[in-house]
Amino acid sequence: MYTLAIILIVLLGLGNLVWVGRHVMISRQRRTGFALTPESPGPPQAAPKITVVVAAKDEQENIEACVRTMLAQDYPNFEMIVADDRSSDRTGEIVAAISREDPRLKLVTIDHLPAGWSGKNHAMMHGIAAGEGEWICMIDADCRQTSNRTLSVAMQHALDTGSDMLSVLPTLEMQGFWENVVQPVCGGVMMIWFHPDKVNNPAKRNAYANGAFILMRRSAYEAVGTHEVVKQCLMEDMHMSKKLKDMGMRLRVVQNFGLYLVRMYTSLGAILRGWSRIFLGTFGTPGRLCTSAALVLAFSLLPHLGALAGLILALAGAAPAGLWPVVAATGAAAAILQISAIYRFYRLIGGRTDLAWTFPLGAALALLALLMSISRLRPGAKVVWRGTTYTAVRS
């Protein structure tokens, strides 16, 4: 028991340092953080043509808002292509009706999925091939633009920073309890490996992109090998960004405030399945998945578990009597630092600050999603997405 108490004190002490560091990072972000907003400059004076492409499978609930808010952009030189990927609902019909109103919109119908391809990658490749833009803007069907300046400010920023690939990170629309509890935590897990400062540094190998909004030079898209090189990947955005950065091209990610929203999932089951797929496709190796799970357990859950266990054992008079109160106090300090940091973080991103106290619950469910991902690394494991079954492929 003596050894266990010492180990817990050391781990909980490290947890205190981690959460102090999070407070420092949040303070720095508040002072110097950059995000694109509707007030950002743009469009460029010589506006290159952009082909906006979205792959849609059974998206009748989202596709009209996605298309109409994009067509309302003030950017002067763009076209939009929707690749309807084997939809069995009214997706294609809705897009066709809008295309009769606006000649900038084109519908491409995909009626089959070749072996060895994921549905989205196959549809995106065909949609991009049907366009003429010097730049390609890839978005998701559940994106809704809240500003008519998204394309203008993104294109201006890409040119100003010399980017070959720019990913404008989404603002998550989180309406239900579970969305607000779990999704910010899962997004934080991603930042363990893909902090924007490292991604934007050409000297670092870290590469990340979010498929909700990617603006990419067509020449760069062709140089990395188009979607052909990521045809089996369920997180093609991540793999394409890594290949682009490995080739020495300029990758950049940037936050947005007020440009567009994405509502990813609406139920707890969908959240767990979706994030387990994201973790699997993004991390893809046992090492990264297990390390992420261990970090969530050690720094997100252990402060609360340690404080509770230390208190119970101290009250029970367990030996070594002098150490369990230290365990309880160190765990409680880490838990207080954690929840206060989460409160400040939610305030920074416009999240539900009244739900900061639920962070341990969100962390436990994020850990469950990571464990679901790890289970899919076994040979022959399957992933079902958008009604299509795929074999899980390691990165």
N, C-alpha and C positions, 0 to 999 in steps of 0.2 A: 504493500500500500504506500510505503514511503516513496518508492520509485515512481508509482503512478501519480502521486501528488506533485512531485517535482516536475514530471513531464507536463502535467496540466498547467502548472504555474508558468513554465517556459512558453508553452503554446499560447496561453492566454495573454502572457506578456507581449508576445509577438503580435497577437491580435490587437492589442492596444496600440502598438506602433503602426500597424496597417491602417487602422481607422483614424489615427491622428494624421497619417499621410493623406487619407481621403479628404479630410477637412482642408488640408493645405491645397490639394488639387482643386477642390470646389472653389476656394477663395481665389485661386489663380484664374480659374475659368471665368469667374464673375468679373475679374478685372480685365482680362486680356482675351477672353474667348471670342471667336469670330463665327458668325453665321450669316448666310444669305437671307435677306428679307425683301419684301416688296419695295423697300426704299433703296435697295442696292442699285448700282449703276447698270445700264444696259437699255436697249440692245446695242451691239457694236455698230459703228457707222456703216461699215461694209459687212452686212449680215450674211454669212454663208448659209446655204440651204441646209435645213435639218430635216431628216426623215424620222418621224416619231413612230415607233413600232411597239405594238402590244400584242402579246399572245393571249388568247382568251378561250378557255374551255368551260362551258356551262356557267357563264358569267352574266346571265340575264339580269341579276339583281344589281350588278355593279357597272356594267359596260356603258350604259347611257351616260351616267354621271362622269365616268372616266373620259369618254370621248368628247362630250359637249364642253366640259371644263378645259380640256386641252385645245379644242378648236377655238375657244374664246381667248386664247393667248394673243398678246399684242405683238409678238415677234413677227416681223414682216415677211419672212421667207421660209415657210415650212409646209410639209405635207404629213399626213398621218395614215398609217396602214394598220389595220386590225387583221391579224391572222387567226381566223376562227378554227380552233384545233378540235375537230371531231365533236363539236357540241351537239347535245341531244335536246337542248332547250331553245329558246328564242334568241340566243346571242347573235347569230348571223342575221336574222331577220331585223333585229333592232339596228344593227350597224348598217345594213343595206338601206334602211329607211333614212337614216341620217345622211348617208352618202349621196342620196338623191337631192338633199338640201344643200350640201357643201361639197364642191368638186375636189377639195383638198383631201378628202377622206376616201380611202380605197379599202375594199374588203377582199382578203385573200382566204379562200376556203381550203382547209386541209382535211382530206377525207381518209387518210391512212397514216399509220406510224410504222416506219421501217424498223426492222430488228436492230438492236444495238443503240437506239436513240431514246432519249427522254422526250416526252411530248412537247414541252415548252421549247427546248433547244431546236427541235425540228421545225416547229412553227415559226420561231424567231428567225431562223436562217432563211426560210422562204419569204417572210415578210420583209426582211432587210434587202434581200435580192430584188424585190419588186420596187424598191425605192431608188431615188436619184440623188439624195442629199450627200453633200460633202461630209456632213456630220450625221451620226445616228444617235437618236435618243431612245433608249429602251426603258419602258415603264411597265408596271404591273396593272392588271385590269381592276384591281381594287384601290387604285390611286384616285384621289379626287383633288384637283387643284383648287386651292382657296384664294389664289391670286391669279390675275391674268398676266403676270410678269415673270412667271417661273422660267420659261424658256429664255427670255431676254436676259435676266440676271445670271442664269447659269451659263449661257453662251459667252457673255462678257467676262465672267470669272474664269472660264476655261481658257479663253484667249489671253487674259491678263496674266495668268499663272503659267502659261505655256504647257497646259495639260494635254495629254493625249487621251486620257480617260478621267472623267470627273464623275464622282458619285455624290449626289446630293442626298444626304441621309433623311429618312422620313420622320415626320412627327406622327407618333402613334395615336390614333383615335381609340381611346379605351373607355367604353361605356359601362360595362358590367363590373361587378365586384372582382371576379377572378382575373379579368383582363388587367385591372389596376394593381392587383396583388402580385401576379406572376410575371407579366411581360417586362416591366422595368428591370426585374432581377435577372431574367434571361438575357436581356440586352446588356446588362452589366457583365455577365459571364463572357460574352463575346469580347468585351473590352479588355479582358485579361490578356488576350493575345493580339488584339487589333486596335490598339489605341491610335486615334487619328494623328497625333503628333509623330508617331513612328511610321505610320502608313505614308504620310506626306513627306517624309524625309527620304530623299533618293539614296542616301547611304545605308538605310535600313532595309532588311529583306521583308519586313512585314508588309503584307498586301491584303487589301480588303476592299470590297465594293458591295453595295446593296442594290439588288435588281429592281427595287421600286423606282429608281431614277438613275440611269447611267447615260452620260453624254460622252460620245466617243468618236474620234476621227475615223472616217471610213478606212483611210489608209492604215491606221493602227489596227482596226478590226481585221483587215485582210492580212496584215503582217503577222498577227498572232495565230492565224489559221482559221478564222471565222468560228462559228459554232461547231464546225466539224471536229475541232480538237477537244471539245468538251461535251460531245454528243451524249455521253452516258452519265454525265454529272448532274446530280440533283441540285447542286449549288454552283451552277455554271458561272455566276457573277464572281464568286471567290476565285475559282480556278483561272478564269480569264484574266482577272486583275493580277494574279500572281505571275502568269506567263508574260503579261505585258511588262510588269516591273522587272522581271528577270531578264528581259530583252533590252533593258536600259531606257525604256520609254517612261514618260512622266505620268504618275498616278496621283490623284488627289481626291480626298473625301472632305466634305464640308457639311456642317449642320444647316438646317433651315428653320426659320421661325416665320410662320405665316404664309408659306408658299404652297404646301400641299400636305394632305393627310392620308394615312393608310389605316384601315381597320383590319388587322390581320386575322383575328379569330374571335368568335363570339361565345364559346363554351369552354369549360375546363378541359373536357376531353380533346377538343380541337386544339387547344393551346398546348397540351402535353404532346400530342401526336405531331403537331407542326414544329414545335421547338426541338423535339427529339430528331426530326428529319433535318432541321437546320444545323443542329450540333453535329450530327453524323456527317452531313455533306461538307460542313465547314472545317471541323477539326479532323475527322476521318481516320485518325490513327488511335490505337489503344493508349499510347503515351499521352497525347494531348487530352483525350477524353477523361482518362483516369486522373491526370493531374488537375484538370478543371474540377472534377468531382471532389477530389481531396481538398482543394482550396476552398470550395463552397462549404464543405463540412467543417474545416478547421477555422475559418475566419467569419463565416456567416452564422453557423449553427452552434459551434462549440462555446462561444461566450455565454449563451443562454443556458446550454446544458451544463457547462462548468459551474456557473453561478448557482444553479439549482442543486446540482450534486454536492458542491462544496458546502452549501448551507445545510442540506439534509444531514450530511456526514458530521458536520461540526456540531449540530444540535444533538445528534445521536451519540456524541462523544467518541467517535471512531478514531483510532490511532492512524497516523501520528496526530495528536490532538492540536498541535500548534500550526499545522499546515493547512488543514481544511478551511479555516476561516480566511487564510490567504488566498486559497483557490476561489472561494466565494467572492471575496472582494475584488480580485483581479478579473474574474469573469464578469461581475456586475459593472466594473469600470469599462470593460471592452464593450459590453452590451449598450451602455449609455452612450459611449462615443459612436457606436454603430448607428443607433436609432437617430441620434442628432444629426449625423452625417447624411443619413438617408432622407431625413426631413429637409435638410438644406438642398440635397440633390433633387428631390421631387419639386421643390419650389423653383429650382433653376430651370427644370425642363417643363414646367407647367403641369406636373403630375398632382395626384391627390395627396397633399401633405397630411390630411387627416388619417390616411392609411399607412403612414410611415411605420407605425407600430406593428403592422402585419408583415414586415420584411422577413422575419424568421420563417413564417409560413410560406411566403413566396420562395425563399431559399430552399426549403425542404422540397417544394414541388419542382423547382429548377434542378435540384439534385436527382429527383425521380426521372425527369426528362433526360438527364445525362446518363443515368443508368439504363434507360430504355435504348439510348443510342449505343451504349457499350454492348448490349445484348444483341444488337443487329450486326455486330462485327463477326459473328460466327459464320462459318461457311454456309452458303445457301440461304442466308437470311433475306427476307423480302421487305420491301417498303411499298406501301400503297399510297399513291398520291394522285388526286384528281381522277379517281376511278381507274387508274392504270397501275399495274403491279410491276415493280422493278426489283432486280437483284441488287442488294446493297453492295456498293463498290467502294473499297478503301481508296483514300487519297494517295 
